[in-house]
Structures are given as C-alpha cells and as structure tokens.
Amino acid sequence: PTGDSWGIFTFLCAALCNLPALPALNCSEELGAGQSIQQTYDLTRYLEHQLRTLAGTYLNYLGPPFNEPDFNPPRLVRAEPRVPSATVDLDLWRGLTDNARLAANYRAYSRLLCYLRLLDGQVGTAELRHRLAHFCASLQGLVLSIGG
Amino acid sequence: ESHTQYERVGADVTMKCGSMDWDAAVTWTANGTDIDESHLNGSYLVLKNVDLSQSGQYSCYEGSSWHLKYQTNLRVGMPPKEPVLMCRSNNYPKGFYCSWHLPTPTYIPNSFNISVIHGTKDMVCEKDAVPKNRCHIRYLQLFSTVKYKVTLTVTNPLGKNFTTLTFDEFAIVKPDPPESVVAKPVPNNPRRLEVSWQNPSSWPDPESFPLKFFLRYRPLILDQWQHVELSDGTSHTITDAYAGKEYIIQVAAKDNDIGTWSDWSVAVHATPWTEEPKHLTTEAQITETTSASTSSFMAPPTTKICDKGAVVGSGAMAVCWTAGLVMAAYSVLFI
C-alpha cells in the first residue's frame, strides 16, 4: 500500500506539473472553450499547490530517505492504466483543438479522481487523510468545472 | 616514411630513426635545424620532459649519404580534462540544444561524441555547422516525465574524458531575451517613459506557450533598480521616472509556468519629456536674466544643494523645487 500510494503521488506531481500547458484562446473558433480553459488552468494551478503540500506531508510521514532534499523517486514508466499521463506525441498535440484538449484533461482528471478514491483509507495519519480528502474534493471540483 | 606522433607535456620521448640500428651514424634535425649530439643515444633521439615548444617536424638522415630515413611530426599536448556541457531549450516546445567546451586547451586535435538517451530511447543530436561545439535535438514527446540523459565524450590521441547531464524536459527551458526593446518619452508627461518590446524570435509558439516579462529600470545616476513583473503584453509605461533624468531599461522573459528567466535584453536609454525653455524676446533683458537664472536653478536637481545625502523620492524633489524658488526670488532682488 505504501509503495502504491507513493507511486500515485509521484505520478500526480509529474502529471500536474506538465498539464497546465493550455493554449491561449484562439479567437477565430471555439469561443466557448476560452473561459473553460482559463478556469481549468487556474484550478489546476491550485491543485498543483495543494499537491506540493500534500507530497511534503507524506514524505515527512515516510521519513528518510524519502524526506531528503535530493530524493528522486523513480517515474513509473510501465503503463498503469488507472493513473493518467500527460505525455503526448508532439505532432499529435499540435493538431488538437481546444475542445479536444479540454476533453483529454477531463478524461485524465476523472480517472485520477477514481484512482484516488480507491486508495486505502486507513493508510497514513489523520492529517494525511484529511489533506487527501481535501485534494479529492478540489479535484472533483475541477472535473465538474471542465465537464460543465 | 613520415607520420605524426603525440606525446604528453613533461614526458620523455625517444625517437628511433626508422629501421636503422642503434649504433648507426645518423643526424637528426628539428624543423630543419641540426640537433646537438648530446640529445642522441646512439641513433635514437632522446627528448626529456618535453614542452609545447618542442612540437615540430623531426627528421633523421643517414650519416654519410644524407638520405632521409625517417620523419615524424611531433605534437606535444595533453589528455582532455572533463568537458563543460550545457543544455538549454530556448525554443520550447520544439526541442533543445547542447553546447560544450574544454576548460583548458589540449594543444592537439580533439573529437567530441554526444549521446542523448530518453528513457530507453536513443535520440540523435544533430551537430550544428556554426557554432561547432553545439548540437540540437527535436522533442518527439511533450510533457514527458522521463528524464533526458546527455553524455559528452571527448577523445584525443592522449586520452579521453566525459561528462553527463540528466534533466527534465521543463527544467532546461530558458528563452532568449526580448528583442527590439524601445523606450520613448511621453509628450507632456515629465515622469513617464513608454517601453515596448517583442517576443524573442526563437520562441516558436507564444500563443500556446505565452511568455511573461520582467522589466528593470533605473536612472543612470543611481545604482538601485526598480522592477516590474508583467504577466502579459509587450509594453509598459513607467510612471515614476525622475524628471529630466536619463534612464537605463532592460527586459527579461520567461515561460509562464516552466523554466528560468532569460538573460537581460540589450539595455536601452531614454530620458522623460521635459518642457522646452520659453522662447526669449530681446526687449525684456531683465526678464531674460531672471528667467535665465531661474531656469538654471529650477532645472532638474543636478546642483549640489539637491544631491546632498542619499535621500531620493518626492520629498527630495519638493526640497529642490523650494530651493529653486528661493534662489529665483533672490536673483530677482539682485537685479
């Protein structure tokens, strides 16, 4: 359970750190996407901030060597179907429209939310569980915001 | 036969005269100049503790016939020290480049080999024609969480060395500085300067990857910079410039989310608008003298009275203006 939880946290950090590369509004098309993109961007940045605090708390809970400054967790390269990855082929990404990008974000964050809800609720301290619950609530807000 | 021979600085070098026997009578020359017999051990030429100046063409001639028996080009040098490698993306998301150099010269030819590994995949870094010690690579994937590992190996006839860099895609992003920075005074506004600039031309997609900017400015006479961070737009109006002072202004750029700030742009200079002195008529000589002296006292505070101490700000300005008015009043009295 610890290894699994750690795995998800590293993925979260990586995915969130790379996801907020949303395109600027292209005024000639898809005007509706513009506001959704801006909201998604802002909420994602907030989630990233939350995640850094959460990761810090979790690392301190685990103790050394996890809480050392130069600790570099391995990135999960194997295809874990439940945890989304932001990595995308460059030419493919270029060809996406704003709505397609929003849809991809929606799918990714929905899957992430499901995965987090499956995490063992008994793991960690009360503070960690509380922070994780808050994070899930914010993530749910983000998913609803993109979708709606 | 003739060939090239590489030796380390400080080494002892023994050169044989081709296939001649040790006890054969030979003459050695270095770049055409005869070499003294004291350096010979039989027919072998012995150079102890060689230095860079001993590089050159060494030739060996058979004693009596002066036939050229052997020739070698001696190159004295050093094995390479650990090279210095730097990788940077100034054209995100297109790719990145790496450039390298040796910290100290080797004095002999070096060859460089660079390898880029992304996870399990080998990538090709295409060498640039100019500058020579540089290569560039195109991203195949975006937002990758797998690190890139770049290894540079330098080899020369006396040894080899290498260095490795490991980094994330987003960590090496550093745009070029903004271009075409222009600063202009604003008519009828003695405390304003209008600054405008352009995105660096190397940044390929500012629509999808917008840049934010950092402006810094100060009057030439002061050391302290004022800073303004701008999250969008490529222009800004400075509204707190000191009247009549020449300013130096620079701008830097950064991707909105990732990487580091660019270097500062080329500095531009500008002075805020100042009112032209009123056109003087010949009839009022007194007025002329008065306005001449008042304008010299009411001019921007370059006089010693106003430079007293290090106090800056509107308080000091008020003092200067007051002093100017007082001086003007006195000069009127004296006429």
Interface residues (C-beta under 8 A of the other chain):
Chain A: F11 A14 A15 C17 N18 L19 P20 A21 P23 A24 N26 R75 V77 S85 A86 T87 V88 D89 L90 W93
Chain B: P93 G119 Y139 L140 Q141 L142 F143 S144 T145 V146 K147 E169 F170 E207 S208 F209 P210 D257
